[in-house]
Amino acid sequence: MLERYGSNRFHPTFGSSLQSFIGGVIGSSTHANVYNEVLRVLTNYQAMVYQLFTANPNAFSLSELPYSIDSVNVSVTYDTVYCTMQVSNPASTATVTISPTSL
């Protein structure tokens, strides 16, 4: 989420455009735009890890495999957008909250 979209020359579709929302107008489409961007990044990462895992399963532990994207929740409070996501793997479940201060 912190890597800027397109900044990795080996993975040009990786990274996030969330930083570009900072300072912008919060409108009726903001909720959907943030939700879709977070889901795109998580899905992209999950697919990449799966591809690497199938090529070399011994290189990963269970705690490194993003097994499922359980939820992506976006909330708008005045001029701030928060996003909480929950991702599970066979070993545990992690919940992460993104706010403008974390970007």
N, CA, C and O atoms as a GROMACS GRO file, in nm:
protein
  412
    1MET      N    1   0.082  -0.119   0.000
    1MET     CA    2   0.000   0.000   0.000
    1MET      C    3   0.086   0.126   0.000
    1MET      O    4   0.043   0.231  -0.049
    2LEU      N    5   0.206   0.117   0.053
    2LEU     CA    6   0.292   0.235   0.062
    2LEU      C    7   0.374   0.258  -0.065
    2LEU      O    8   0.419   0.370  -0.090
    3GLU      N    9   0.393   0.153  -0.145
    3GLU     CA   10   0.469   0.168  -0.268
    3GLU      C   11   0.383   0.239  -0.372
    3GLU      O   12   0.267   0.201  -0.394
    4ARG      N   13   0.438   0.340  -0.436
    4ARG     CA   14   0.364   0.414  -0.538
    4ARG      C   15   0.341   0.326  -0.661
    4ARG      O   16   0.428   0.248  -0.702
    5TYR      N   17   0.224   0.339  -0.719
    5TYR     CA   18   0.188   0.261  -0.837
    5TYR      C   19   0.289   0.286  -0.949
    5TYR      O   20   0.320   0.400  -0.982
    6GLY      N   21   0.339   0.177  -1.006
    6GLY     CA   22   0.431   0.186  -1.120
    6GLY      C   23   0.575   0.216  -1.084
    6GLY      O   24   0.657   0.234  -1.174
    7SER      N   25   0.609   0.222  -0.955
    7SER     CA   26   0.745   0.258  -0.917
    7SER      C   27   0.843   0.140  -0.920
    7SER      O   28   0.964   0.161  -0.913
    8ASN      N   29   0.793   0.019  -0.931
    8ASN     CA   30   0.879  -0.099  -0.935
    8ASN      C   31   0.891  -0.145  -1.079
    8ASN      O   32   0.794  -0.191  -1.139
    9ARG      N   33   1.010  -0.133  -1.135
    9ARG     CA   34   1.026  -0.165  -1.278
    9ARG      C   35   1.008  -0.313  -1.308
    9ARG      O   36   0.978  -0.350  -1.422
   10PHE      N   37   1.024  -0.400  -1.207
   10PHE     CA   38   1.006  -0.543  -1.227
   10PHE      C   39   0.859  -0.584  -1.215
   10PHE      O   40   0.819  -0.689  -1.266
   11HIS      N   41   0.780  -0.502  -1.149
   11HIS     CA   42   0.637  -0.527  -1.132
   11HIS      C   43   0.563  -0.395  -1.157
   11HIS      O   44   0.520  -0.329  -1.062
   12PRO      N   45   0.547  -0.355  -1.282
   12PRO     CA   46   0.492  -0.222  -1.313
   12PRO      C   47   0.347  -0.202  -1.269
   12PRO      O   48   0.303  -0.087  -1.257
   13THR      N   49   0.271  -0.308  -1.246
   13THR     CA   50   0.132  -0.290  -1.202
   13THR      C   51   0.120  -0.295  -1.050
   13THR      O   52   0.009  -0.291  -0.996
   14PHE      N   53   0.232  -0.305  -0.982
   14PHE     CA   54   0.230  -0.309  -0.835
   14PHE      C   55   0.230  -0.169  -0.779
   14PHE      O   56   0.256  -0.071  -0.849
   15GLY      N   57   0.200  -0.162  -0.653
   15GLY     CA   58   0.195  -0.034  -0.584
   15GLY      C   59   0.053   0.018  -0.581
   15GLY      O   60  -0.039  -0.042  -0.636
   16SER      N   61   0.038   0.130  -0.516
   16SER     CA   62  -0.093   0.187  -0.492
   16SER      C   63  -0.099   0.332  -0.537
   16SER      O   64   0.002   0.403  -0.534
   17SER      N   65  -0.216   0.375  -0.577
   17SER     CA   66  -0.238   0.515  -0.611
   17SER      C   67  -0.308   0.589  -0.498
   17SER      O   68  -0.357   0.700  -0.518
   18LEU      N   69  -0.312   0.531  -0.378
   18LEU     CA   70  -0.380   0.593  -0.265
   18LEU      C   71  -0.321   0.730  -0.230
   18LEU      O   72  -0.393   0.820  -0.188
   19GLN      N   73  -0.189   0.746  -0.248
   19GLN     CA   74  -0.126   0.873  -0.217
   19GLN      C   75  -0.184   0.987  -0.301
   19GLN      O   76  -0.186   1.102  -0.257
   20SER      N   77  -0.231   0.956  -0.421
   20SER     CA   78  -0.286   1.059  -0.509
   20SER      C   79  -0.420   1.114  -0.460
   20SER      O   80  -0.464   1.219  -0.506
   21PHE      N   81  -0.484   1.043  -0.367
   21PHE     CA   82  -0.612   1.090  -0.313
   21PHE      C   83  -0.592   1.197  -0.206
   21PHE      O   84  -0.684   1.274  -0.177
   22ILE      N   85  -0.473   1.203  -0.146
   22ILE     CA   86  -0.448   1.297  -0.038
   22ILE      C   87  -0.456   1.440  -0.092
   22ILE      O   88  -0.392   1.474  -0.191
   23GLY      N   89  -0.535   1.521  -0.025
   23GLY     CA   90  -0.552   1.660  -0.066
   23GLY      C   91  -0.661   1.681  -0.168
   23GLY      O   92  -0.694   1.794  -0.202
   24GLY      N   93  -0.718   1.572  -0.218
   24GLY     CA   94  -0.824   1.582  -0.318
   24GLY      C   95  -0.960   1.605  -0.252
   24GLY      O   96  -0.974   1.596  -0.130
   25VAL      N   97  -1.056   1.633  -0.335
   25VAL     CA   98  -1.192   1.654  -0.288
   25VAL      C   99  -1.256   1.519  -0.257
   25VAL      O  100  -1.248   1.426  -0.337
   26ILE      N  101  -1.318   1.510  -0.140
   26ILE     CA  102  -1.390   1.389  -0.104
   26ILE      C  103  -1.531   1.403  -0.157
   26ILE      O  104  -1.608   1.489  -0.113
   27GLY      N  105  -1.566   1.318  -0.252
   27GLY     CA  106  -1.697   1.324  -0.314
   27GLY      C  107  -1.770   1.193  -0.303
   27GLY      O  108  -1.732   1.106  -0.224
   28SER      N  109  -1.874   1.179  -0.380
   28SER     CA  110  -1.958   1.060  -0.373
   28SER      C  111  -1.885   0.934  -0.421
   28SER      O  112  -1.922   0.823  -0.384
   29SER      N  113  -1.782   0.950  -0.503
   29SER     CA  114  -1.710   0.833  -0.555
   29SER      C  115  -1.587   0.796  -0.472
   29SER      O  116  -1.524   0.694  -0.500
   30THR      N  117  -1.551   0.876  -0.373
   30THR     CA  118  -1.430   0.851  -0.295
   30THR      C  119  -1.432   0.714  -0.229
   30THR      O  120  -1.334   0.640  -0.235
   31HIS      N  121  -1.542   0.680  -0.165
   31HIS     CA  122  -1.554   0.552  -0.096
   31HIS      C  123  -1.526   0.436  -0.192
   31HIS      O  124  -1.445   0.348  -0.161
   32ALA      N  125  -1.590   0.437  -0.307
   32ALA     CA  126  -1.572   0.329  -0.405
   32ALA      C  127  -1.432   0.328  -0.463
   32ALA      O  128  -1.375   0.221  -0.484
   33ASN      N  129  -1.375   0.445  -0.489
   33ASN     CA  130  -1.240   0.452  -0.545
   33ASN      C  131  -1.136   0.394  -0.450
   33ASN      O  132  -1.048   0.319  -0.492
   34VAL      N  133  -1.145   0.429  -0.322
   34VAL     CA  134  -1.050   0.376  -0.223
   34VAL      C  135  -1.071   0.226  -0.206
   34VAL      O  136  -0.974   0.151  -0.205
   35TYR      N  137  -1.194   0.182  -0.194
   35TYR     CA  138  -1.224   0.040  -0.181
   35TYR      C  139  -1.166  -0.039  -0.298
   35TYR      O  140  -1.098  -0.139  -0.278
   36ASN      N  141  -1.193   0.006  -0.420
   36ASN     CA  142  -1.145  -0.065  -0.538
   36ASN      C  143  -0.994  -0.067  -0.548
   36ASN      O  144  -0.936  -0.167  -0.591
   37GLU      N  145  -0.929   0.042  -0.511
   37GLU     CA  146  -0.783   0.047  -0.517
   37GLU      C  147  -0.720  -0.048  -0.415
   37GLU      O  148  -0.625  -0.119  -0.447
   38VAL      N  149  -0.771  -0.049  -0.293
   38VAL     CA  150  -0.719  -0.139  -0.191
   38VAL      C  151  -0.742  -0.285  -0.232
   38VAL      O  152  -0.651  -0.367  -0.219
   39LEU      N  153  -0.858  -0.316  -0.282
   39LEU     CA  154  -0.887  -0.453  -0.326
   39LEU      C  155  -0.798  -0.492  -0.443
   39LEU      O  156  -0.752  -0.606  -0.450
   40ARG      N  157  -0.773  -0.401  -0.536
   40ARG     CA  158  -0.684  -0.428  -0.650
   40ARG      C  159  -0.543  -0.461  -0.602
   40ARG      O  160  -0.483  -0.557  -0.650
   41VAL      N  161  -0.492  -0.382  -0.509
   41VAL     CA  162  -0.356  -0.404  -0.459
   41VAL      C  163  -0.346  -0.538  -0.386
   41VAL      O  164  -0.252  -0.614  -0.408
   42LEU      N  165  -0.443  -0.567  -0.300
   42LEU     CA  166  -0.441  -0.693  -0.225
   42LEU      C  167  -0.453  -0.814  -0.319
   42LEU      O  168  -0.383  -0.914  -0.301
   43THR      N  169  -0.539  -0.805  -0.417
   43THR     CA  170  -0.558  -0.915  -0.513
   43THR      C  171  -0.432  -0.935  -0.597
   43THR      O  172  -0.392  -1.049  -0.623
   44ASN      N  173  -0.371  -0.826  -0.638
   44ASN     CA  174  -0.247  -0.832  -0.716
   44ASN      C  175  -0.137  -0.899  -0.635
   44ASN      O  176  -0.065  -0.985  -0.686
   45TYR      N  177  -0.124  -0.860  -0.508
   45TYR     CA  178  -0.022  -0.918  -0.421
   45TYR      C  179  -0.050  -1.067  -0.397
   45TYR      O  180   0.041  -1.149  -0.400
   46GLN      N  181  -0.175  -1.100  -0.374
   46GLN     CA  182  -0.212  -1.239  -0.350
   46GLN      C  183  -0.177  -1.326  -0.471
   46GLN      O  184  -0.125  -1.437  -0.455
   47ALA      N  185  -0.205  -1.277  -0.590
   47ALA     CA  186  -0.174  -1.352  -0.713
   47ALA      C  187  -0.024  -1.371  -0.731
   47ALA      O  188   0.021  -1.478  -0.773
   48MET      N  189   0.055  -1.267  -0.700
   48MET     CA  190   0.199  -1.275  -0.714
   48MET      C  191   0.257  -1.377  -0.617
   48MET      O  192   0.343  -1.457  -0.655
   49VAL      N  193   0.212  -1.374  -0.491
   49VAL     CA  194   0.262  -1.469  -0.392
   49VAL      C  195   0.223  -1.611  -0.430
   49VAL      O  196   0.304  -1.704  -0.415
   50TYR      N  197   0.101  -1.629  -0.479
   50TYR     CA  198   0.058  -1.763  -0.521
   50TYR      C  199   0.146  -1.815  -0.634
   50TYR      O  200   0.185  -1.932  -0.635
   51GLN      N  201   0.178  -1.729  -0.730
   51GLN     CA  202   0.263  -1.769  -0.842
   51GLN      C  203   0.402  -1.808  -0.792
   51GLN      O  204   0.457  -1.910  -0.836
   52LEU      N  205   0.459  -1.730  -0.702
   52LEU     CA  206   0.591  -1.763  -0.647
   52LEU      C  207   0.585  -1.891  -0.563
   52LEU      O  208   0.678  -1.972  -0.566
   53PHE      N  209   0.476  -1.908  -0.488
   53PHE     CA  210   0.461  -2.027  -0.404
   53PHE      C  211   0.451  -2.153  -0.488
   53PHE      O  212   0.513  -2.254  -0.454
   54THR      N  213   0.376  -2.150  -0.597
   54THR     CA  214   0.363  -2.269  -0.680
   54THR      C  215   0.495  -2.305  -0.748
   54THR      O  216   0.521  -2.422  -0.775
   55ALA      N  217   0.578  -2.204  -0.774
   55ALA     CA  218   0.708  -2.230  -0.836
   55ALA      C  219   0.809  -2.284  -0.734
   55ALA      O  220   0.895  -2.366  -0.768
   56ASN      N  221   0.799  -2.239  -0.608
   56ASN     CA  222   0.895  -2.280  -0.506
   56ASN      C  223   0.828  -2.281  -0.368
   56ASN      O  224   0.847  -2.187  -0.291
   57PRO      N  225   0.751  -2.384  -0.336
   57PRO     CA  226   0.676  -2.386  -0.210
   57PRO      C  227   0.763  -2.383  -0.085
   57PRO      O  228   0.717  -2.338   0.020
   58ASN      N  229   0.885  -2.430  -0.093
   58ASN     CA  230   0.973  -2.433   0.024
   58ASN      C  231   1.025  -2.294   0.063
   58ASN      O  232   1.083  -2.278   0.170
   59ALA      N  233   1.006  -2.196  -0.022
   59ALA     CA  234   1.054  -2.060   0.005
   59ALA      C  235   0.961  -1.982   0.097
   59ALA      O  236   0.994  -1.872   0.139
   60PHE      N  237   0.844  -2.038   0.129
   60PHE     CA  238   0.744  -1.966   0.208
   60PHE      C  239   0.705  -2.046   0.332
   60PHE      O  240   0.706  -2.169   0.333
   61SER      N  241   0.672  -1.972   0.436
   61SER     CA  242   0.610  -2.034   0.553
   61SER      C  243   0.460  -2.006   0.544
   61SER      O  244   0.418  -1.921   0.466
   62LEU      N  245   0.380  -2.076   0.622
   62LEU     CA  246   0.235  -2.056   0.618
   62LEU      C  247   0.196  -1.913   0.653
   62LEU      O  248   0.097  -1.862   0.601
   63SER      N  249   0.274  -1.848   0.738
   63SER     CA  250   0.240  -1.712   0.780
   63SER      C  251   0.263  -1.609   0.670
   63SER      O  252   0.221  -1.494   0.684
   64GLU      N  253   0.328  -1.646   0.561
   64GLU     CA  254   0.355  -1.553   0.451
   64GLU      C  255   0.254  -1.562   0.336
   64GLU      O  256   0.260  -1.484   0.242
   65LEU      N  257   0.163  -1.657   0.344
   65LEU     CA  258   0.069  -1.678   0.235
   65LEU      C  259  -0.062  -1.604   0.260
   65LEU      O  260  -0.133  -1.637   0.355
   66PRO      N  261  -0.096  -1.506   0.178
   66PRO     CA  262  -0.226  -1.438   0.194
   66PRO      C  263  -0.338  -1.526   0.138
   66PRO      O  264  -0.372  -1.516   0.020
   67TYR      N  265  -0.393  -1.610   0.223
   67TYR     CA  266  -0.490  -1.711   0.182
   67TYR      C  267  -0.622  -1.649   0.137
   67TYR      O  268  -0.678  -1.688   0.035
   68SER      N  269  -0.672  -1.552   0.215
   68SER     CA  270  -0.798  -1.490   0.177
   68SER      C  271  -0.802  -1.344   0.217
   68SER      O  272  -0.743  -1.303   0.318
   69ILE      N  273  -0.872  -1.266   0.138
   69ILE     CA  274  -0.900  -1.126   0.170
   69ILE      C  275  -1.039  -1.128   0.232
   69ILE      O  276  -1.139  -1.141   0.162
   70ASP      N  277  -1.044  -1.116   0.364
   70ASP     CA  278  -1.169  -1.134   0.436
   70ASP      C  279  -1.259  -1.011   0.429
   70ASP      O  280  -1.381  -1.024   0.414
   71SER      N  281  -1.201  -0.893   0.439
   71SER     CA  282  -1.283  -0.773   0.434
   71SER      C  283  -1.200  -0.650   0.400
   71SER      O  284  -1.081  -0.643   0.431
   72VAL      N  285  -1.265  -0.555   0.337
   72VAL     CA  286  -1.210  -0.422   0.311
   72VAL      C  287  -1.321  -0.325   0.348
   72VAL      O  288  -1.426  -0.323   0.284
   73ASN      N  289  -1.297  -0.245   0.451
   73ASN     CA  290  -1.398  -0.149   0.497
   73ASN      C  291  -1.343  -0.008   0.486
   73ASN      O  292  -1.236   0.022   0.538
   74VAL      N  293  -1.416   0.078   0.418
   74VAL     CA  294  -1.377   0.217   0.399
   74VAL      C  295  -1.477   0.304   0.473
   74VAL      O  296  -1.598   0.284   0.465
   75SER      N  297  -1.424   0.402   0.546
   75SER     CA  298  -1.513   0.497   0.613
   75SER      C  299  -1.462   0.638   0.588
   75SER      O  300  -1.341   0.663   0.582
   76VAL      N  301  -1.555   0.730   0.572
   76VAL     CA  302  -1.523   0.870   0.548
   76VAL      C  303  -1.574   0.949   0.668
   76VAL      O  304  -1.691   0.941   0.704
   77THR      N  305  -1.484   1.026   0.729
   77THR     CA  306  -1.519   1.113   0.841
   77THR      C  307  -1.473   1.254   0.807
   77THR      O  308  -1.354   1.284   0.809
   78TYR      N  309  -1.569   1.338   0.776
   78TYR     CA  310  -1.541   1.477   0.735
   78TYR      C  311  -1.441   1.480   0.620
   78TYR      O  312  -1.477   1.453   0.506
   79ASP      N  313  -1.315   1.514   0.650
   79ASP     CA  314  -1.215   1.527   0.545
   79ASP      C  315  -1.110   1.416   0.548
   79ASP      O  316  -1.001   1.432   0.493
   80THR      N  317  -1.143   1.306   0.614
   80THR     CA  318  -1.047   1.196   0.628
   80THR      C  319  -1.112   1.064   0.585
   80THR      O  320  -1.227   1.036   0.617
   81VAL      N  321  -1.034   0.986   0.513
   81VAL     CA  322  -1.079   0.854   0.469
   81VAL      C  323  -0.993   0.749   0.538
   81VAL      O  324  -0.870   0.757   0.537
   82TYR      N  325  -1.058   0.650   0.599
   82TYR     CA  326  -0.990   0.540   0.665
   82TYR      C  327  -1.028   0.411   0.593
   82TYR      O  328  -1.140   0.396   0.543
   83CYS      N  329  -0.934   0.319   0.590
   83CYS     CA  330  -0.961   0.188   0.532
   83CYS      C  331  -0.903   0.082   0.623
   83CYS      O  332  -0.785   0.087   0.658
   84THR      N  333  -0.985  -0.012   0.661
   84THR     CA  334  -0.940  -0.126   0.741
   84THR      C  335  -0.959  -0.251   0.657
   84THR      O  336  -1.066  -0.275   0.601
   85MET      N  337  -0.854  -0.331   0.650
   85MET     CA  338  -0.862  -0.454   0.573
   85MET      C  339  -0.821  -0.571   0.660
   85MET      O  340  -0.738  -0.557   0.751
   86GLN      N  341  -0.880  -0.686   0.632
   86GLN     CA  342  -0.847  -0.807   0.706
   86GLN      C  343  -0.808  -0.914   0.607
   86GLN      O  344  -0.883  -0.946   0.514
   87VAL      N  345  -0.689  -0.970   0.628
   87VAL     CA  346  -0.636  -1.075   0.541
   87VAL      C  347  -0.598  -1.193   0.629
   87VAL      O  348  -0.536  -1.176   0.734
   88SER      N  349  -0.635  -1.313   0.585
   88SER     CA  350  -0.604  -1.434   0.663
   88SER      C  351  -0.509  -1.523   0.586
   88SER      O  352  -0.501  -1.520   0.463
   89ASN      N  353  -0.437  -1.602   0.662
   89ASN     CA  354  -0.354  -1.707   0.604
   89ASN      C  355  -0.372  -1.831   0.692
   89ASN      O  356  -0.438  -1.823   0.795
   90PRO      N  357  -0.316  -1.943   0.653
   90PRO     CA  358  -0.337  -2.064   0.734
   90PRO      C  359  -0.288  -2.053   0.878
   90PRO      O  360  -0.329  -2.132   0.963
   91ALA      N  361  -0.200  -1.958   0.907
   91ALA     CA  362  -0.143  -1.947   1.041
   91ALA      C  363  -0.211  -1.841   1.127
   91ALA      O  364  -0.214  -1.856   1.250
   92SER      N  365  -0.265  -1.734   1.067
   92SER     CA  366  -0.321  -1.625   1.147
   92SER      C  367  -0.409  -1.534   1.063
   92SER      O  368  -0.426  -1.554   0.943
   93THR      N  369  -0.465  -1.432   1.129
   93THR     CA  370  -0.544  -1.329   1.063
   93THR      C  371  -0.486  -1.194   1.102
   93THR      O  372  -0.458  -1.170   1.219
   94ALA      N  373  -0.466  -1.107   1.004
   94ALA     CA  374  -0.412  -0.974   1.030
   94ALA      C  375  -0.513  -0.868   0.989
   94ALA      O  376  -0.577  -0.879   0.885
   95THR      N  377  -0.526  -0.766   1.072
   95THR     CA  378  -0.611  -0.653   1.040
   95THR      C  379  -0.524  -0.529   1.036
   95THR      O  380  -0.449  -0.503   1.130
   96VAL      N  381  -0.532  -0.454   0.928
   96VAL     CA  382  -0.450  -0.333   0.909
   96VAL      C  383  -0.542  -0.217   0.878
   96VAL      O  384  -0.635  -0.230   0.799
   97THR      N  385  -0.516  -0.102   0.940
   97THR     CA  386  -0.590   0.020   0.910
   97THR      C  387  -0.499   0.118   0.840
   97THR      O  388  -0.386   0.142   0.883
   98ILE      N  389  -0.548   0.174   0.731
   98ILE     CA  390  -0.474   0.276   0.657
   98ILE      C  391  -0.541   0.409   0.679
   98ILE      O  392  -0.663   0.421   0.666
   99SER      N  393  -0.462   0.508   0.711
   99SER     CA  394  -0.513   0.644   0.724
   99SER      C  395  -0.413   0.736   0.653
   99SER      O  396  -0.302   0.693   0.622
  100PRO      N  397  -0.450   0.861   0.626
  100PRO     CA  398  -0.356   0.951   0.558
  100PRO      C  399  -0.223   0.965   0.632
  100PRO      O  400  -0.120   0.987   0.567
  101THR      N  401  -0.222   0.954   0.763
  101THR     CA  402  -0.095   0.966   0.835
  101THR      C  403  -0.006   0.845   0.815
  101THR      O  404   0.115   0.855   0.835
  102SER      N  405  -0.062   0.731   0.776
  102SER     CA  406   0.021   0.613   0.752
  102SER      C  407   0.074   0.608   0.609
  102SER      O  408   0.161   0.527   0.578
  103LEU      N  409   0.022   0.694   0.522
  103LEU     CA  410   0.072   0.698   0.384
  103LEU      C  411   0.182   0.796   0.380
  103LEU      O  412   0.241   0.818   0.274
   0.00000   0.00000   0.00000
